[in-house]
Amino acid sequence: MSNTLREFTDADFMTHVMRSQQPVLVDFWAPWCGPCKALTPTIEKLAGEFAGKVVVGKMDIQMHPQAAGELGIRSIPALLFFKGGRVVDSLMGPASEAKIRDKLEQLAE
Protein backbone atom coordinates (compact mmCIF):
# COMPACT_ATOMS: atom_id res chain seq x y z
CA MET A 1 0.00 0.00 0.00
CA SER A 2 1.32 3.47 -0.80
CA ASN A 3 2.35 5.71 2.09
CA THR A 4 -0.41 8.20 1.21
CA LEU A 5 -3.13 5.54 1.46
CA ARG A 6 -4.36 5.01 5.02
CA GLU A 7 -5.67 1.75 6.49
CA PHE A 8 -8.58 2.49 8.82
CA THR A 9 -9.77 0.22 11.64
CA ASP A 10 -12.85 0.20 13.86
CA ALA A 11 -10.60 1.48 16.67
CA ASP A 12 -9.43 4.60 14.82
CA PHE A 13 -12.41 5.29 12.55
CA MET A 14 -13.92 7.93 14.83
CA THR A 15 -10.62 9.80 15.20
CA HIS A 16 -9.28 9.58 11.65
CA VAL A 17 -12.52 9.79 9.66
CA MET A 18 -15.37 11.28 11.67
CA ARG A 19 -13.23 13.92 13.41
CA SER A 20 -10.86 14.64 10.52
CA GLN A 21 -10.23 18.29 9.71
CA GLN A 22 -9.80 17.26 6.06
CA PRO A 23 -12.33 15.55 3.80
CA VAL A 24 -11.96 11.76 3.75
CA LEU A 25 -12.61 9.01 1.19
CA VAL A 26 -13.04 5.54 2.69
CA ASP A 27 -12.92 2.49 0.41
CA PHE A 28 -14.77 -0.34 2.19
CA TRP A 29 -13.47 -3.68 0.90
CA ALA A 30 -12.70 -7.31 1.80
CA PRO A 31 -9.87 -9.66 0.75
CA TRP A 32 -12.27 -12.07 -1.00
CA CYS A 33 -13.83 -9.31 -3.16
CA GLY A 34 -12.45 -9.37 -6.73
CA PRO A 35 -13.83 -5.97 -7.77
CA CYS A 36 -12.40 -4.48 -4.57
CA LYS A 37 -8.92 -5.78 -5.42
CA ALA A 38 -9.25 -4.44 -8.97
CA LEU A 39 -10.07 -0.98 -7.58
CA THR A 40 -7.02 -0.82 -5.28
CA PRO A 41 -4.48 0.53 -7.84
CA THR A 42 -6.90 3.35 -8.73
CA ILE A 43 -7.45 4.23 -5.06
CA GLU A 44 -3.68 4.20 -4.44
CA LYS A 45 -3.06 6.47 -7.43
CA LEU A 46 -5.76 8.95 -6.39
CA ALA A 47 -4.49 8.94 -2.78
CA GLY A 48 -1.18 10.26 -4.11
CA GLU A 49 -2.83 12.83 -6.37
CA PHE A 50 -5.04 14.22 -3.60
CA ALA A 51 -2.48 14.03 -0.76
CA GLY A 52 -2.80 17.10 1.45
CA LYS A 53 -6.32 17.84 0.15
CA VAL A 54 -8.28 14.65 0.91
CA VAL A 55 -7.38 11.79 3.25
CA VAL A 56 -7.83 8.54 1.31
CA GLY A 57 -8.00 5.19 3.03
CA LYS A 58 -9.27 1.64 2.91
CA MET A 59 -11.20 -0.31 5.52
CA ASP A 60 -11.32 -4.11 5.50
CA ILE A 61 -14.90 -4.89 6.55
CA GLN A 62 -14.01 -8.51 7.30
CA MET A 63 -11.43 -7.48 9.92
CA HIS A 64 -13.27 -4.31 11.01
CA PRO A 65 -17.04 -4.74 10.51
CA GLN A 66 -18.35 -2.27 13.11
CA ALA A 67 -18.09 1.02 11.17
CA ALA A 68 -19.38 -0.58 7.97
CA GLY A 69 -22.37 -1.98 9.85
CA GLU A 70 -23.14 1.35 11.51
CA LEU A 71 -22.96 3.09 8.13
CA GLY A 72 -25.26 0.53 6.49
CA ILE A 73 -22.70 -0.85 4.04
CA ARG A 74 -24.43 -3.84 2.44
CA SER A 75 -22.24 -4.46 -0.61
CA ILE A 76 -18.65 -3.80 -1.59
CA PRO A 77 -16.74 -2.10 -2.98
CA ALA A 78 -18.34 0.92 -1.36
CA LEU A 79 -16.71 4.35 -1.49
CA LEU A 80 -17.95 6.86 1.09
CA PHE A 81 -16.93 10.50 0.99
CA PHE A 82 -16.88 12.30 4.36
CA LYS A 83 -16.70 16.01 5.16
CA GLY A 84 -17.07 17.39 8.65
CA GLY A 85 -17.77 13.91 10.01
CA ARG A 86 -20.74 13.31 7.71
CA VAL A 87 -21.18 11.19 4.60
CA VAL A 88 -21.66 13.70 1.78
CA ASP A 89 -21.43 11.34 -1.21
CA SER A 90 -20.95 7.69 -2.12
CA LEU A 91 -20.22 5.31 -4.96
CA MET A 92 -21.39 1.71 -4.65
CA GLY A 93 -19.86 -1.06 -6.74
CA PRO A 94 -16.98 -0.76 -9.19
CA ALA A 95 -16.37 2.83 -10.28
CA SER A 96 -14.15 4.38 -12.94
CA GLU A 97 -11.08 6.42 -12.07
CA ALA A 98 -12.67 9.47 -13.75
CA LYS A 99 -15.83 9.19 -11.65
CA ILE A 100 -13.88 8.82 -8.39
CA ARG A 101 -11.57 11.71 -9.34
CA ASP A 102 -14.59 13.92 -10.06
CA LYS A 103 -16.07 13.15 -6.63
CA LEU A 104 -12.69 13.82 -4.96
CA GLU A 105 -12.36 17.17 -6.75
CA GLN A 106 -15.81 18.17 -5.49
CA LEU A 107 -14.91 16.98 -1.99
CA ALA A 108 -11.64 18.95 -1.97
CA GLU A 109 -13.37 22.27 -2.78
N, CA, C and O atoms as a printed pandas DataFrame, in Angstrom:
     atom_number atom_name residue_name chain_id  residue_number  x_coord  y_coord  z_coord
0              1         N          MET        A               1    0.845   -1.176    0.000
1              2        CA          MET        A               1    0.000    0.000    0.000
2              3         C          MET        A               1    0.894    1.245    0.000
3              4         O          MET        A               1    1.921    1.269    0.678
4              5         N          SER        A               2    0.515    2.256   -0.742
5              6        CA          SER        A               2    1.322    3.468   -0.800
6              7         C          SER        A               2    1.288    4.185    0.549
7              8         O          SER        A               2    0.381    3.973    1.354
8              9         N          ASN        A               3    2.293    5.038    0.785
9             10        CA          ASN        A               3    2.354    5.708    2.086
10            11         C          ASN        A               3    1.325    6.829    2.214
11            12         O          ASN        A               3    1.151    7.372    3.305
12            13         N          THR        A               4    0.638    7.190    1.127
13            14        CA          THR        A               4   -0.413    8.203    1.213
14            15         C          THR        A               4   -1.782    7.567    1.424
15            16         O          THR        A               4   -2.752    8.267    1.713
16            17         N          LEU        A               5   -1.867    6.253    1.282
17            18        CA          LEU        A               5   -3.132    5.538    1.460
18            19         C          LEU        A               5   -3.200    4.995    2.884
19            20         O          LEU        A               5   -2.363    4.189    3.289
20            21         N          ARG        A               6   -4.191    5.436    3.631
21            22        CA          ARG        A               6   -4.364    5.012    5.024
22            23         C          ARG        A               6   -5.092    3.672    5.089
23            24         O          ARG        A               6   -5.798    3.290    4.156
24            25         N          GLU        A               7   -4.912    2.975    6.192
25            26        CA          GLU        A               7   -5.666    1.749    6.486
26            27         C          GLU        A               7   -6.435    2.026    7.767
27            28         O          GLU        A               7   -5.843    2.094    8.844
28            29         N          PHE        A               8   -7.753    2.188    7.661
29            30        CA          PHE        A               8   -8.580    2.493    8.818
30            31         C          PHE        A               8   -9.042    1.221    9.518
31            32         O          PHE        A               8   -9.200    0.173    8.891
32            33         N          THR        A               9   -9.258    1.330   10.843
33            34        CA          THR        A               9   -9.773    0.223   11.644
34            35         C          THR        A               9  -10.987    0.723   12.424
35            36         O          THR        A               9  -11.238    1.926   12.494
36            37         N          ASP        A              10  -11.730   -0.206   13.003
37            38        CA          ASP        A              10  -12.846    0.204   13.857
38            39         C          ASP        A              10  -12.346    1.072   15.013
39            40         O          ASP        A              10  -13.029    2.003   15.440
40            41         N          ALA        A              11  -11.143    0.758   15.519
41            42        CA          ALA        A              11  -10.596    1.479   16.673
42            43         C          ALA        A              11  -10.262    2.936   16.366
43            44         O          ALA        A              11  -10.401    3.797   17.235
44            45         N          ASP        A              12   -9.820    3.223   15.128
45            46        CA          ASP        A              12   -9.426    4.605   14.821
46            47         C          ASP        A              12  -10.381    5.330   13.876
47            48         O          ASP        A              12  -10.116    6.469   13.489
48            49         N          PHE        A              13  -11.478    4.693   13.503
49            50        CA          PHE        A              13  -12.415    5.287   12.547
50            51         C          PHE        A              13  -12.960    6.628   13.041
51            52         O          PHE        A              13  -13.018    7.590   12.276
52            53         N          MET        A              14  -13.349    6.697   14.283
53            54        CA          MET        A              14  -13.918    7.932   14.829
54            55         C          MET        A              14  -12.891    9.065   14.765
55            56         O          MET        A              14  -13.213   10.179   14.351
56            57         N          THR        A              15  -11.670    8.777   15.172
57            58        CA          THR        A              15  -10.622    9.796   15.199
58            59         C          THR        A              15  -10.193   10.227   13.805
59            60         O          THR        A              15  -10.137   11.422   13.514
60            61         N          HIS        A              16   -9.890    9.265   12.942
61            62        CA          HIS        A              16   -9.282    9.579   11.652
62            63         C          HIS        A              16  -10.269    9.862   10.527
63            64         O          HIS        A              16   -9.875   10.396    9.490
64            65         N          VAL        A              17  -11.520    9.525   10.703
65            66        CA          VAL        A              17  -12.520    9.788    9.661
66            67         C          VAL        A              17  -13.554   10.796   10.155
67            68         O          VAL        A              17  -13.700   11.875    9.581
68            69         N          MET        A              18  -14.260   10.446   11.209
69            70        CA          MET        A              18  -15.370   11.281   11.670
70            71         C          MET        A              18  -14.917   12.629   12.238
71            72         O          MET        A              18  -15.646   13.617   12.148
72            73         N          ARG        A              19  -13.721   12.672   12.818
73            74        CA          ARG        A              19  -13.228   13.924   13.410
74            75         C          ARG        A              19  -12.130   14.583   12.581
75            76         O          ARG        A              19  -11.483   15.524   13.042
76            77         N          SER        A              20  -11.920   14.102   11.379
77            78        CA          SER        A              20  -10.861   14.641   10.523
78            79         C          SER        A              20  -11.151   16.090   10.137
79            80         O          SER        A              20  -12.288   16.451    9.832
80            81         N          GLN        A              21  -10.112   16.903   10.157
81            82        CA          GLN        A              21  -10.233   18.293    9.711
82            83         C          GLN        A              21  -10.293   18.364    8.185
83            84         O          GLN        A              21  -10.793   19.338    7.622
84            85         N          GLN        A              22   -9.779   17.328    7.524
85            86        CA          GLN        A              22   -9.796   17.260    6.062
86            87         C          GLN        A              22  -10.928   16.346    5.607
87            88         O          GLN        A              22  -11.387   15.495    6.369
88            89         N          PRO        A              23  -11.380   16.522    4.358
89            90        CA          PRO        A              23  -12.331   15.554    3.801
90            91         C          PRO        A              23  -11.663   14.181    3.726
91            92         O          PRO        A              23  -10.439   14.080    3.656
92            93         N          VAL        A              24  -12.481   13.126    3.740
93            94        CA          VAL        A              24  -11.958   11.758    3.753
94            95         C          VAL        A              24  -12.741   10.889    2.773
95            96         O          VAL        A              24  -13.968   10.957    2.708
96            97         N          LEU        A              25  -12.010   10.068    2.010
97            98        CA          LEU        A              25  -12.614    9.011    1.193
98            99         C          LEU        A              25  -12.262    7.688    1.849
99           100         O          LEU        A              25  -11.088    7.407    2.090
100          101         N          VAL        A              26  -13.271    6.873    2.139
101          102        CA          VAL        A              26  -13.037    5.537    2.688
102          103         C          VAL        A              26  -13.522    4.511    1.675
103          104         O          VAL        A              26  -14.676    4.535    1.247
104          105         N          ASP        A              27  -12.617    3.607    1.297
105          106        CA          ASP        A              27  -12.925    2.489    0.408
106          107         C          ASP        A              27  -13.168    1.269    1.297
107          108         O          ASP        A              27  -12.228    0.708    1.859
108          109         N          PHE        A              28  -14.426    0.862    1.422
109          110        CA          PHE        A              28  -14.775   -0.336    2.192
110          111         C          PHE        A              28  -14.594   -1.543    1.283
111          112         O          PHE        A              28  -15.143   -1.576    0.181
112          113         N          TRP        A              29  -13.826   -2.541    1.736
113          114        CA          TRP        A              29  -13.472   -3.684    0.903
114          115         C          TRP        A              29  -13.299   -4.928    1.768
115          116         O          TRP        A              29  -13.402   -4.867    2.993
116          117         N          ALA        A              30  -13.035   -6.057    1.110
117          118        CA          ALA        A              30  -12.703   -7.310    1.797
118          119         C          ALA        A              30  -11.738   -8.093    0.909
119          120         O          ALA        A              30  -11.775   -7.956   -0.314
120          121         N          PRO        A              31  -10.876   -8.913    1.512
121          122        CA          PRO        A              31   -9.872   -9.660    0.751
122          123         C          PRO        A              31  -10.456  -10.608   -0.294
123          124         O          PRO        A              31   -9.804  -10.880   -1.303
124          125         N          TRP        A              32  -11.660  -11.114   -0.078
125          126        CA          TRP        A              32  -12.268  -12.069   -1.002
126          127         C          TRP        A              32  -13.021  -11.390   -2.148
127          128         O          TRP        A              32  -13.573  -12.076   -3.008
128          129         N          CYS        A              33  -13.053  -10.067   -2.174
129          130        CA          CYS        A              33  -13.830   -9.310   -3.162
130          131         C          CYS        A              33  -12.964   -8.951   -4.374
131          132         O          CYS        A              33  -12.098   -8.080   -4.288
132          133         N          GLY        A              34  -13.200   -9.625   -5.496
133          134        CA          GLY        A              34  -12.446   -9.371   -6.727
134          135         C          GLY        A              34  -12.529   -7.931   -7.212
135          136         O          GLY        A              34  -11.493   -7.322   -7.480
136          137         N          PRO        A              35  -13.735   -7.364   -7.334
137          138        CA          PRO        A              35  -13.834   -5.969   -7.774
138          139         C          PRO        A              35  -13.128   -4.992   -6.826
139          140         O          PRO        A              35  -12.621   -3.958   -7.259
140          141         N          CYS        A              36  -13.100   -5.326   -5.541
141          142        CA          CYS        A              36  -12.395   -4.481   -4.567
142          143         C          CYS        A              36  -10.895   -4.477   -4.866
143          144         O          CYS        A              36  -10.255   -3.425   -4.872
144          145         N          LYS        A              37  -10.348   -5.668   -5.112
145          146        CA          LYS        A              37   -8.922   -5.783   -5.419
146          147         C          LYS        A              37   -8.584   -5.040   -6.705
147          148         O          LYS        A              37   -7.536   -4.403   -6.803
148          149         N          ALA        A              38   -9.482   -5.125   -7.697
149          150        CA          ALA        A              38   -9.254   -4.443   -8.973
150          151         C          ALA        A              38   -9.245   -2.923   -8.806
151          152         O          ALA        A              38   -8.583   -2.221   -9.570
152          153         N          LEU        A              39   -9.965   -2.420   -7.827
153          154        CA          LEU        A              39  -10.067   -0.983   -7.581
154          155         C          LEU        A              39   -8.858   -0.425   -6.825
155          156         O          LEU        A              39   -8.603    0.779   -6.875
156          157         N          THR        A              40   -8.122   -1.273   -6.136
157          158        CA          THR        A              40   -7.020   -0.825   -5.277
158          159         C          THR        A              40   -5.980    0.037   -5.991
159          160         O          THR        A              40   -5.612    1.081   -5.452
160          161         N          PRO        A              41   -5.480   -0.342   -7.185
161          162        CA          PRO        A              41   -4.483    0.528   -7.837
162          163         C          PRO        A              41   -5.016    1.936   -8.125
163          164         O          PRO        A              41   -4.273    2.913   -8.029
164          165         N          THR        A              42   -6.281    2.038   -8.473
165          166        CA          THR        A              42   -6.896    3.348   -8.727
166          167         C          THR        A              42   -6.950    4.163   -7.444
167          168         O          THR        A              42   -6.619    5.349   -7.444
168          169         N          ILE        A              43   -7.366    3.531   -6.354
169          170        CA          ILE        A              43   -7.452    4.226   -5.065
170          171         C          ILE        A              43   -6.058    4.682   -4.624
171          172         O          ILE        A              43   -5.903    5.797   -4.127
172          173         N          GLU        A              44   -5.046    3.829   -4.801
173          174        CA          GLU        A              44   -3.675    4.196   -4.436
174          175         C          GLU        A              44   -3.198    5.392   -5.250
175          176         O          GLU        A              44   -2.594    6.316   -4.704
176          177         N          LYS        A              45   -3.464    5.377   -6.547
177          178        CA          LYS        A              45   -3.058    6.473   -7.431
178          179         C          LYS        A              45   -3.721    7.784   -7.002
179          180         O          LYS        A              45   -3.057    8.815   -6.892
180          181         N          LEU        A              46   -5.024    7.737   -6.764
181          182        CA          LEU        A              46   -5.757    8.946   -6.386
182          183         C          LEU        A              46   -5.353    9.443   -4.996
183          184         O          LEU        A              46   -5.384   10.646   -4.737
184          185         N          ALA        A              47   -4.977    8.529   -4.107
185          186        CA          ALA        A              47   -4.489    8.937   -2.776
186          187         C          ALA        A              47   -3.257    9.820   -2.927
187          188         O          ALA        A              47   -3.113   10.818   -2.222
188          189         N          GLY        A              48   -2.372    9.452   -3.845
189          190        CA          GLY        A              48   -1.180   10.262   -4.110
190          191         C          GLY        A              48   -1.520   11.605   -4.727
191          192         O          GLY        A              48   -0.958   12.632   -4.345
192          193         N          GLU        A              49   -2.439   11.596   -5.680
193          194        CA          GLU        A              49   -2.830   12.834   -6.366
194          195         C          GLU        A              49   -3.504   13.834   -5.429
195          196         O          GLU        A              49   -3.318   15.043   -5.572
196          197         N          PHE        A              50   -4.275   13.340   -4.482
197          198        CA          PHE        A              50   -5.040   14.220   -3.597
198          199         C          PHE        A              50   -4.409   14.376   -2.211
199          200         O          PHE        A              50   -5.036   14.918   -1.301
200          201         N          ALA        A              51   -3.173   13.903   -2.051
201          202        CA          ALA        A              51   -2.475   14.027   -0.765
202          203         C          ALA        A              51   -2.435   15.491   -0.338
203          204         O          ALA        A              51   -2.099   16.370   -1.133
204          205         N          GLY        A              52   -2.779   15.742    0.919
205          206        CA          GLY        A              52   -2.800   17.097    1.447
206          207         C          GLY        A              52   -4.139   17.793    1.274
207          208         O          GLY        A              52   -4.409   18.803    1.924
208          209         N          LYS        A              53   -4.988   17.248    0.388
209          210        CA          LYS        A              53   -6.316   17.838    0.150
210          211         C          LYS        A              53   -7.434   16.953    0.682
211          212         O          LYS        A              53   -8.402   17.437    1.269
212          213         N          VAL        A              54   -7.283   15.635    0.464
213          214        CA          VAL        A              54   -8.278   14.654    0.912
214          215         C          VAL        A              54   -7.520   13.469    1.501
215          216         O          VAL        A              54   -6.566   12.981    0.896
216          217         N          VAL        A              55   -7.935   13.010    2.664
217          218        CA          VAL        A              55   -7.376   11.792    3.250
218          219         C          VAL        A              55   -8.066   10.620    2.555
219          220         O          VAL        A              55   -9.294   10.553    2.514
220          221         N          VAL        A              56   -7.275    9.701    2.010
221          222        CA          VAL        A              56   -7.829    8.543    1.310
222          223         C          VAL        A              56   -7.381    7.289    2.038
223          224         O          VAL        A              56   -6.197    7.118    2.331
224          225         N          GLY        A              57   -8.337    6.411    2.329
225          226        CA          GLY        A              57   -7.996    5.187    3.032
226          227         C          GLY        A              57   -8.929    4.043    2.711
227          228         O          GLY        A              57   -9.992    4.220    2.117
228          229         N          LYS        A              58   -8.497    2.863    3.123
229          230        CA          LYS        A              58   -9.268    1.642    2.912
230          231         C          LYS        A              58   -9.656    1.073    4.269
231          232         O          LYS        A              58   -8.974    1.291    5.270
232          233         N          MET        A              59  -10.762    0.340    4.284
233          234        CA          MET        A              59  -11.197   -0.307    5.515
234          235         C          MET        A              59  -11.681   -1.710    5.179
235          236         O          MET        A              59  -12.660   -1.883    4.454
236          237         N          ASP        A              60  -10.988   -2.704    5.710
237          238        CA          ASP        A              60  -11.317   -4.115    5.503
238          239         C          ASP        A              60  -12.515   -4.459    6.386
239          240         O          ASP        A              60  -12.389   -4.544    7.608
240          241         N          ILE        A              61  -13.679   -4.656    5.761
241          242        CA          ILE        A              61  -14.898   -4.894    6.545
242          243         C          ILE        A              61  -14.929   -6.283    7.174
243          244         O          ILE        A              61  -15.715   -6.531    8.088
244          245         N          GLN        A              62  -14.085   -7.185    6.694
245          246        CA          GLN        A              62  -14.008   -8.515    7.301
246          247         C          GLN        A              62  -13.283   -8.431    8.647
247          248         O          GLN        A              62  -13.690   -9.064    9.621
248          249         N          MET        A              63  -12.211   -7.647    8.688
249          250        CA          MET        A              63  -11.432   -7.477    9.925
250          251         C          MET        A              63  -12.054   -6.431   10.849
251          252         O          MET        A              63  -11.926   -6.518   12.070
252          253         N          HIS        A              64  -12.729   -5.444   10.258
253          254        CA          HIS        A              64  -13.268   -4.309   11.014
254          255         C          HIS        A              64  -14.704   -4.030   10.562
255          256         O          HIS        A              64  -14.941   -3.075    9.822
256          257         N          PRO        A              65  -15.662   -4.850   10.997
257          258        CA          PRO        A              65  -17.040   -4.736   10.508
258          259         C          PRO        A              65  -17.906   -3.674   11.189
259          260         O          PRO        A              65  -18.969   -3.335   10.670
260          261         N          GLN        A              66  -17.482   -3.146   12.323
261          262        CA          GLN        A              66  -18.349   -2.266   13.107
262          263         C          GLN        A              66  -18.748   -0.997   12.354
263          264         O          GLN        A              66  -19.938   -0.708   12.229
264          265         N          ALA        A              67  -17.781   -0.242   11.856
265          266        CA          ALA        A              67  -18.094    1.022   11.173
266          267         C          ALA        A              67  -18.945    0.772    9.936
267          268         O          ALA        A              67  -19.895    1.509    9.673
268          269         N          ALA        A              68  -18.605   -0.265    9.176
269          270        CA          ALA        A              68  -19.384   -0.581    7.969
270          271         C          ALA        A              68  -20.830   -0.896    8.332
271          272         O          ALA        A              68  -21.756   -0.459    7.649
272          273         N          GLY        A              69  -21.020   -1.651    9.401
273          274        CA          GLY        A              69  -22.372   -1.980    9.851
274          275         C          GLY        A              69  -23.144   -0.750   10.282
275          276         O          GLY        A              69  -24.316   -0.591    9.942
276          277         N          GLU        A              70  -22.480    0.124   11.035
277          278        CA          GLU        A              70  -23.136    1.346   11.508
278          279         C          GLU        A              70  -23.496    2.284   10.362
279          280         O          GLU        A              70  -24.463    3.041   10.448
280          281         N          LEU        A              71  -22.709    2.228    9.286
281          282        CA          LEU        A              71  -22.965    3.088    8.129
282          283         C          LEU        A              71  -23.898    2.435    7.111
283          284         O          LEU        A              71  -24.227    3.045    6.093
284          285         N          GLY        A              72  -24.321    1.210    7.377
285          286        CA          GLY        A              72  -25.258    0.533    6.490
286          287         C          GLY        A              72  -24.646   -0.001    5.212
287          288         O          GLY        A              72  -25.346   -0.150    4.211
288          289         N          ILE        A              73  -23.349   -0.295    5.224
289          290        CA          ILE        A              73  -22.698   -0.855    4.042
290          291         C          ILE        A              73  -23.212   -2.276    3.850
291          292         O          ILE        A              73  -23.033   -3.128    4.720
292          293         N          ARG        A              74  -23.845   -2.529    2.723
293          294        CA          ARG        A              74  -24.430   -3.844    2.443
294          295         C          ARG        A              74  -23.722   -4.578    1.309
295          296         O          ARG        A              74  -23.840   -5.798    1.185
296          297         N          SER        A              75  -22.985   -3.834    0.480
297          298        CA          SER        A              75  -22.243   -4.455   -0.615
298          299         C          SER        A              75  -20.931   -3.703   -0.797
299          300         O          SER        A              75  -20.810   -2.533   -0.436
300          301         N          ILE        A              76  -19.959   -4.397   -1.364
301          302        CA          ILE        A              76  -18.653   -3.800   -1.594
302          303         C          ILE        A              76  -18.224   -4.076   -3.027
303          304         O          ILE        A              76  -18.700   -5.041   -3.624
304          305         N          PRO        A              77  -17.341   -3.262   -3.598
305          306        CA          PRO        A              77  -16.735   -2.097   -2.979
306          307         C          PRO        A              77  -17.751   -0.980   -2.747
307          308         O          PRO        A              77  -18.704   -0.806   -3.507
308          309         N          ALA        A              78  -17.516   -0.241   -1.682
309          310        CA          ALA        A              78  -18.339    0.924   -1.357
310          311         C          ALA        A              78  -17.393    2.073   -1.019
311          312         O          ALA        A              78  -16.553    1.953   -0.127
312          313         N          LEU        A              79  -17.532    3.174   -1.730
313          314        CA          LEU        A              79  -16.712    4.352   -1.488
314          315         C          LEU        A              79  -17.587    5.407   -0.831
315          316         O          LEU        A              79  -18.582    5.847   -1.408
316          317         N          LEU        A              80  -17.213    5.813    0.377
317          318        CA          LEU        A              80  -17.955    6.857    1.086
318          319         C          LEU        A              80  -17.066    8.078    1.239
319          320         O          LEU        A              80  -15.900    7.976    1.619
320          321         N          PHE        A              81  -17.636    9.232    0.936
321          322        CA          PHE        A              81  -16.931   10.503    0.985
322          323         C          PHE        A              81  -17.440   11.284    2.194
323          324         O          PHE        A              81  -18.633   11.569    2.296
324          325         N          PHE        A              82  -16.532   11.630    3.109
325          326        CA          PHE        A              82  -16.881   12.304    4.361
326          327         C          PHE        A              82  -16.356   13.734    4.372
327          328         O          PHE        A              82  -15.260   14.009    3.884
328          329         N          LYS        A              83  -17.139   14.625    4.925
329          330        CA          LYS        A              83  -16.701   16.007    5.155
330          331         C          LYS        A              83  -17.348   16.454    6.456
331          332         O          LYS        A              83  -18.563   16.348    6.623
332          333         N          GLY        A              84  -16.538   16.949    7.370
333          334        CA          GLY        A              84  -17.068   17.389    8.652
334          335         C          GLY        A              84  -17.727   16.274    9.442
335          336         O          GLY        A              84  -18.668   16.516   10.199
336          337         N          GLY        A              85  -17.233   15.041    9.267
337          338        CA          GLY        A              85  -17.766   13.908   10.013
338          339         C          GLY        A              85  -19.061   13.333    9.472
339          340         O          GLY        A              85  -19.674   12.474   10.106
340          341         N          ARG        A              86  -19.483   13.801    8.304
341          342        CA          ARG        A              86  -20.738   13.309    7.710
342          343         C          ARG        A              86  -20.482   12.742    6.326
343          344         O          ARG        A              86  -19.605   13.219    5.605
344          345         N          VAL        A              87  -21.247   11.724    5.955
345          346        CA          VAL        A              87  -21.177   11.191    4.597
346          347         C          VAL        A              87  -21.853   12.203    3.684
347          348         O          VAL        A              87  -23.028   12.524    3.863
348          349         N          VAL        A              88  -21.103   12.706    2.700
349          350        CA          VAL        A              88  -21.656   13.697    1.778
350          351         C          VAL        A              88  -21.854   13.137    0.378
351          352         O          VAL        A              88  -22.528   13.755   -0.446
352          353         N          ASP        A              89  -21.270   11.964    0.097
353          354        CA          ASP        A              89  -21.431   11.338   -1.214
354          355         C          ASP        A              89  -20.987    9.886   -1.112
355          356         O          ASP        A              89  -20.328    9.493   -0.150
356          357         N          SER        A              90  -21.352    9.098   -2.113
357          358        CA          SER        A              90  -20.948    7.691   -2.120
358          359         C          SER        A              90  -20.961    7.152   -3.539
359          360         O          SER        A              90  -21.639    7.679   -4.421
360          361         N          LEU        A              91  -20.203    6.098   -3.735
361          362        CA          LEU        A              91  -20.220    5.306   -4.965
362          363         C          LEU        A              91  -20.271    3.851   -4.529
363          364         O          LEU        A              91  -19.417    3.401   -3.765
364          365         N          MET        A              92  -21.254    3.119   -5.001
365          366        CA          MET        A              92  -21.389    1.709   -4.649
366          367         C          MET        A              92  -21.054    0.851   -5.869
367          368         O          MET        A              92  -21.499    1.134   -6.981
368          369         N          GLY        A              93  -20.271   -0.194   -5.646
369          370        CA          GLY        A              93  -19.861   -1.062   -6.736
370          371         C          GLY        A              93  -18.632   -0.506   -7.437
371          372         O          GLY        A              93  -18.120    0.549   -7.064
372          373         N          PRO        A              94  -18.160   -1.225   -8.460
373          374        CA          PRO        A              94  -16.980   -0.763   -9.191
374          375         C          PRO        A              94  -17.235    0.619   -9.799
375          376         O          PRO        A              94  -18.320    0.887  -10.315
376          377         N          ALA        A              95  -16.239    1.480   -9.733
377          378        CA          ALA        A              95  -16.367    2.834  -10.275
378          379         C          ALA        A              95  -15.113    3.172  -11.076
379          380         O          ALA        A              95  -14.021    2.694  -10.769
380          381         N          SER        A              96  -15.279    3.993  -12.095
381          382        CA          SER        A              96  -14.151    4.382  -12.939
382          383         C          SER        A              96  -13.267    5.399  -12.216
383          384         O          SER        A              96  -13.713    6.108  -11.314
384          385         N          GLU        A              97  -12.014    5.448  -12.634
385          386        CA          GLU        A              97  -11.080    6.422  -12.066
386          387         C          GLU        A              97  -11.607    7.846  -12.268
387          388         O          GLU        A              97  -11.517    8.677  -11.364
388          389         N          ALA        A              98  -12.155    8.124  -13.452
389          390        CA          ALA        A              98  -12.671    9.465  -13.748
390          391         C          ALA        A              98  -13.807    9.849  -12.800
391          392         O          ALA        A              98  -13.871   10.984  -12.329
392          393         N          LYS        A              99  -14.691    8.910  -12.527
393          394        CA          LYS        A              99  -15.835    9.190  -11.647
394          395         C          LYS        A              99  -15.360    9.446  -10.211
395          396         O          LYS        A              99  -15.844   10.362   -9.546
396          397         N          ILE        A             100  -14.412    8.633   -9.741
397          398        CA          ILE        A             100  -13.882    8.819   -8.386
398          399         C          ILE        A             100  -13.131   10.148   -8.300
399          400         O          ILE        A             100  -13.284   10.888   -7.329
400          401         N          ARG        A             101  -12.312   10.452   -9.324
401          402        CA          ARG        A             101  -11.565   11.714   -9.337
402          403         C          ARG        A             101  -12.524   12.905   -9.290
403          404         O          ARG        A             101  -12.280   13.869   -8.565
404          405         N          ASP        A             102  -13.604   12.842  -10.053
405          406        CA          ASP        A             102  -14.594   13.918  -10.065
406          407         C          ASP        A             102  -15.171   14.139   -8.665
407          408         O          ASP        A             102  -15.298   15.276   -8.211
408          409         N          LYS        A             103  -15.518   13.046   -7.991
409          410        CA          LYS        A             103  -16.070   13.149   -6.631
410          411         C          LYS        A             103  -15.029   13.721   -5.661
411          412         O          LYS        A             103  -15.366   14.514   -4.782
412          413         N          LEU        A             104  -13.758   13.313   -5.827
413          414        CA          LEU        A             104  -12.692   13.822   -4.958
414          415         C          LEU        A             104  -12.464   15.318   -5.190
415          416         O          LEU        A             104  -12.241   16.069   -4.240
416          417         N          GLU        A             105  -12.519   15.746   -6.449
417          418        CA          GLU        A             105  -12.356   17.171   -6.750
418          419         C          GLU        A             105  -13.462   17.985   -6.088
419          420         O          GLU        A             105  -13.203   19.051   -5.530
420          421         N          GLN        A             106  -14.692   17.486   -6.149
421          422        CA          GLN        A             106  -15.808   18.166   -5.492
422          423         C          GLN        A             106  -15.597   18.200   -3.978
423          424         O          GLN        A             106  -15.860   19.212   -3.329
424          425         N          LEU        A             107  -15.125   17.093   -3.431
425          426        CA          LEU        A             107  -14.911   16.984   -1.987
426          427         C          LEU        A             107  -13.821   17.944   -1.509
427          428         O          LEU        A             107  -13.910   18.505   -0.417
428          429         N          ALA        A             108  -12.792   18.124   -2.340
429          430        CA          ALA        A             108  -11.641   18.952   -1.965
430          431         C          ALA        A             108  -11.941   20.450   -2.017
431          432         O          ALA        A             108  -11.171   21.249   -1.485
432          433         N          GLU        A             109  -13.036   20.838   -2.643
433          434        CA          GLU        A             109  -13.372   22.270   -2.778
434          435         C          GLU        A             109  -13.652   22.916   -1.441
435          436         O          GLU        A             109  -13.948   24.110   -1.382
